[in-house]
Amino acid sequence: MRIGVLGTGRMADALATHWVRAGHRVLVGGRDEERARLLANRLGGATGYGSLRAAAGFGDVALAALPYGAGETVVGELRATLAGKVLLDCSNPVGPGFRLLTADGRSAARRLADAAPAARVVKAFNLCHEDVWRMDPPVFDGQRLAVPVCGDDDTALTLVRQLVRDAGCAPLTGGGLDRAGLLEATAALFIGLWVGENADVRAMAPPLAFAAGPGAAPPDAKPLSDTP
């Protein structure tokens, strides 16, 4: 797979490291091409570098590893180049006090879709700190980290699920792009609990067998490794 990376920050570094290791061709793009060059050199392999526009036009998938707000501007500038591309959004619109910044109700992912309406936007990789994505692989208590994926285009979802697996994780079907805001709100809640309260958010959910309440028939759970 050919992957253009929009951005030169820590999320770009963490995710692209897995994809280069998995054998994908990657081109890093940034407003500062020197930073793009340094990241490409660190990623190794045949990783290329160039402008944001070069990365947007490079291949099958463009990762928008950009801060909330800046992403919408960049994607709008590149809307023609991104037409038909899978645009993967990993941003979190979380501000001071762990407040969700999407006050008008449009998720960060929806804003990217509105800025580049011919792109196929998918939301994923937004629920964890970049250091978790640097793990090879992210496995906790013997179970691979699950990554919810939201989007409306089946072909785009198939490509992103493969990128999730290539990062050592298990893809979960999160629904359409209209549910991306739920992922972003979940991130805001989790970050506030993790950082503000030093709380283990895993303690909020009962085991799957009790998800429908005590006494309910145990669900027929599908192993994460078999998730489409």
Residue, then its C-alpha position, 0 to 999 in steps of 0.5 A: m500500500r502507498i501511504g502519504v503522511l500529512g504531518t511530521g509530529r509524534m502521531a505521524d512518527a508512531l503510526a508510520t513506523h509500523w507501516v514502514r515495518a509492514g512493507h508499505r511505501v510511505l511518503v512524509g509531507g510537511r510545511d517544513e520539508e526539512r522536518a519531513r526529511l528528518l522523519a523520513n530518515r528516521l523511519g528508514g526503508a524507502t520512505g520519501y519526503g516532500s510537501l504536504r501536497a506531494a504526500a496527499g497525492f502519493g498513494d492509496v491512503a493519506l494519514a491526516a496527522l495534524p492538530y485539530g483546526a490545522g487539519e481542516t485548513v490543510v485538507g481544504e487547501l488539498r481538496a482537489t489532490l485528495a479527491g478519491k483518496v482514503l483520508l485517515d483522521c487520527s486527531n482529537p479535538v480536546g482543549p483545556g480542561f479536557r473539553l471537547l472543542t466541537a461545540d457545533g456538533r460536527s466532529a473533527a472527522r466530519r470537518l475534514a470530510d466537509a473540507a474535502p468532500a471527494a475524499r473518503v474519510v475514516k476515523a481511527f487511532n484517536l483513543c491512545h497516547e502516541d507512546v501506545w502506538r509506538m509499542d510493537p505490538p500494543v498488547f495488554d493482559g495478553q490481548r491486542l489493543a482494539v481500535p474502533v474504525c468509523g467510516d462510510d466507504d467499504t473500500a476505505l474501511t478495508l484499507v484502514r482495517q489492514l493498517v490497524r492490523d499492521a500496527g499490531c492491533a485489532p480493528l473494531t467496526g465503529g459504524g459510519l462517519d456520523r459516529a466519529g464524534l462519539l470516538e472523539a467524545t470518548a477520547a475527551l472523557f478518557i483523557g480527563l479520567w486518565v490525566g485528571e483523576n489517575a483512573d483506570v477507565r477499563a474499570m468502567a465497563p463490566p465483562l462482556a457476559f454482563a453487558a446486557g445485564p446480569g441474567a442475560a444470555p451470554p453474547d456470542a463474542k467474536p475473537l478480536s483476531d477475527t474482526p473484519 
